[in-house]
Amino acid sequence: MKNGKLQVAVVGCGGIANQKHFPALKSQEDKCDIAAFCDIKPERAQKACSEYGAENAKVYTDYRELLKDPEIDVVHVCTPNVSHCPITIAAFEAGKHVLCEKPMAATTEDAQKMMDAWKKSGKKFTIGYQNRFRPDAQMLKRTCEEGKLGEIYFAKAHAVRRRAVPTWGVFPDKSQQGGGPLIDIGTHALDITLWCMDNYKPVSVMGSVFEKLGHLPEAAEGNMFGPWDPETYEVEDSAFGYIKMENGATIFLEAAWALNVKDSREAATTLCGTKAGAEMVGGMSQQSYDLVINETTGGVLTEEHISDSGSIAFFEGASGGTDASKECRQWLDAILNDTEPLVRPEQAFTVTQILDAIYRSAREGREIRLS
Ligand SMILES: NC(=O)c1ccc[n+]([C@@H]2O[C@H](COP(=O)([O-])OP(=O)(O)OC[C@H]3O[C@@H](n4cnc5c(N)ncnc54)[C@H](O)[C@@H]3O)[C@@H](O)[C@H]2O)c1
């Protein structure tokens, strides 16, 4: 703490740092300073420092040097997926609180190491699932908590884009990201679904993973972000999971950056309960989410539409600023007041565990049992 404010460092000054973290942290200037910037590309850290840095903010190219600074209280990890584990562990060992971008890790093994380091540290830990802060997500969560849906026994987690393969950064690079749309956007849809169901006990997972369109030059035409390079495309283009929970509830997860469907739907869930159902309809190019509650009123089947301006954020060319400041404020308050962050590490761990099991099931051609 310096002058009563948390000193925050951001590691990785690329897309998500610029679109979400820097503006959000800046909006919480009464609670924090952005005191250090780190990127292996020094010009990125330098540029961010001059735009968002507090007085005397420092610039680094090696996160290990940054972590030696005793004045830093909080580290935001905004690097490609595979590096989340070593950077987060090093930050806990240096005694910092950590907000790590989603997904927690590329594998369950890495996620477990992060959980162990967190528990040893006694510090706060959260993962960047900002979609939970969308007004429609908050409303759906409340609806579920009030029991309006009854027992939720079937759900669909939607993360399907017709053609929106990210063409910047290292997204199609398996060695740095660990996978494609499943780990990138499937992670948000599954997080929302498990959180609304409040069910974190998966027992078995079946998965199918496809590399069908990514290598086809003709499929890359019409991509929202411009054509991708089929030669360097290394990850799946779509993946599907069938997840059974301990209480018998079942979730179907669909994730695609490219799939020949009519409608795109992202960071969304469909929940089916004994009393009513709920569907989030939105994502990608749509600016708002429509939340629909399906029920029976006076013997008639009804649909209640709850619209709001909640927008999914944070891909090139589109962002929804309000969600990010809510996420950031709740996180900083959790540190300052010693309370729980909304996104708890155990919950994000289960998301990574399920995604990893879908990849494994597809590789090994069998059902994966989880304990
Ligand atoms: N919450 C969301 O909705 C959301 C959206 C986009 C990305 N993300 C996540 O954020 C992370 C980064 O994605 P991005 O789109 O910003 O990628 P990006 O490629 O635009 O930025 C990553 C930055 O990290 C830097 N970097 C790489 N290794 C580093 C290291 N060891 N030390 C310091 N800097 C390093 C790169 O040079 C780059 O500037 C990913 O894990 C991604 O899943 C989350």
The ligand as a MOL file (V3000), in Angstrom:
LIG
                    3D

  0  0  0     0  0            999 V3000
M  V30 BEGIN CTAB
M  V30 COUNTS 44 48 0 0 0
M  V30 BEGIN ATOM
M  V30 1 N -11.6570 -12.1870 -19.9220 0
M  V30 2 C -11.7940 -12.2160 -21.2350 0
M  V30 3 O -12.8950 -12.1450 -21.7920 0
M  V30 4 C -10.5640 -12.3500 -22.0890 0
M  V30 5 C -10.5560 -11.8540 -23.4050 0
M  V30 6 C -9.3830 -11.9600 -24.1520 0
M  V30 7 C -8.2730 -12.6170 -23.6110 0
M  V30 8 N -8.3360 -13.1200 -22.3520 0 CHG=1
M  V30 9 C -7.1940 -13.8650 -21.7860 0
M  V30 10 O -6.1070 -12.9760 -21.5650 0
M  V30 11 C -4.8740 -13.6280 -21.8370 0
M  V30 12 C -4.0980 -12.7920 -22.8510 0
M  V30 13 O -4.8670 -12.6530 -24.0350 0
M  V30 14 P -4.7120 -11.3660 -24.9910 0
M  V30 15 O -5.8340 -11.3890 -25.9170 0
M  V30 16 O -4.4520 -10.1570 -24.1860 0 CHG=-1
M  V30 17 O -3.3530 -11.7780 -25.7640 0
M  V30 18 P -2.2860 -10.8070 -26.4060 0
M  V30 19 O -1.3910 -11.6660 -27.2210 0
M  V30 20 O -2.9540 -9.6550 -27.0610 0
M  V30 21 O -1.4690 -10.2340 -25.1350 0
M  V30 22 C -0.6300 -11.0180 -24.3480 0
M  V30 23 C 0.6090 -10.1920 -23.9990 0
M  V30 24 O 1.4280 -10.9260 -23.1010 0
M  V30 25 C 2.7880 -10.7310 -23.4640 0
M  V30 26 N 3.5480 -11.8270 -22.8960 0
M  V30 27 C 3.6260 -13.1160 -23.3350 0
M  V30 28 N 4.3960 -13.8430 -22.4900 0
M  V30 29 C 4.8070 -13.0110 -21.5070 0
M  V30 30 C 5.6120 -13.1670 -20.3480 0
M  V30 31 N 6.1630 -14.3510 -20.0330 0
M  V30 32 N 5.8490 -12.0920 -19.5750 0
M  V30 33 C 5.3180 -10.8800 -19.8840 0
M  V30 34 N 4.5390 -10.6610 -20.9740 0
M  V30 35 C 4.2890 -11.7200 -21.7620 0
M  V30 36 C 2.7620 -10.6630 -24.9760 0
M  V30 37 O 3.9190 -10.0360 -25.5190 0
M  V30 38 C 1.4850 -9.8610 -25.2150 0
M  V30 39 O 1.7270 -8.4710 -25.2640 0
M  V30 40 C -5.2250 -15.0330 -22.3300 0
M  V30 41 O -5.1030 -15.9470 -21.2790 0
M  V30 42 C -6.6870 -14.9220 -22.7490 0
M  V30 43 O -7.4130 -16.1270 -22.5740 0
M  V30 44 C -9.4410 -12.9870 -21.5800 0
M  V30 END ATOM
M  V30 BEGIN BOND
M  V30 1 1 1 2
M  V30 2 2 2 3
M  V30 3 1 2 4
M  V30 4 1 4 5
M  V30 5 2 4 44
M  V30 6 2 5 6
M  V30 7 1 6 7
M  V30 8 2 7 8
M  V30 9 1 8 9
M  V30 10 1 8 44
M  V30 11 1 9 10
M  V30 12 1 9 42
M  V30 13 1 10 11
M  V30 14 1 11 12
M  V30 15 1 11 40
M  V30 16 1 12 13
M  V30 17 1 13 14
M  V30 18 2 14 15
M  V30 19 1 14 16
M  V30 20 1 14 17
M  V30 21 1 17 18
M  V30 22 2 18 19
M  V30 23 1 18 20
M  V30 24 1 18 21
M  V30 25 1 21 22
M  V30 26 1 22 23
M  V30 27 1 23 24
M  V30 28 1 23 38
M  V30 29 1 24 25
M  V30 30 1 25 26
M  V30 31 1 25 36
M  V30 32 1 26 27
M  V30 33 1 26 35
M  V30 34 2 27 28
M  V30 35 1 28 29
M  V30 36 1 29 30
M  V30 37 2 29 35
M  V30 38 1 30 31
M  V30 39 2 30 32
M  V30 40 1 32 33
M  V30 41 2 33 34
M  V30 42 1 34 35
M  V30 43 1 36 37
M  V30 44 1 36 38
M  V30 45 1 38 39
M  V30 46 1 40 41
M  V30 47 1 40 42
M  V30 48 1 42 43
M  V30 END BOND
M  V30 END CTAB
M  END
